[in-house]
Amino acid sequence: MLKAVETVLDDDQAMEPIVIDLNGKAAYADYMVIASGRNARHLGAMTQHLEEQMKAAGSRSEEHTSE
C-alpha cells in the first residue's frame, strides 16, 4: 500500500513527500505520509487520486482474502 501511495504522489508531482515509519509506535497505521503541493487545486487532485487508488487497492485486497 505504501508503494502505491508513493507512486501516486510521484505521478502527481507532490512536493517534498516524507514517509514516517509508525511500526510499533501506533496501532492505527504503519506509516504516515506527508506531502506538499503547489496550490489548493493541486492538493485536491492529489487527494482525489490517492482516494481512488486506495479504494481500488482495497477492492483488490478483499478479492485476494476471499479466495
Secondary structure, DSSP 8 states (H G I E B T S, - for coil): -HHHHHHHHHHTT-EEEEEEE-TTT-SS-SEEEEEE-SSHHHHHHHHHHHHHHHHHHHHHHHHHHH-
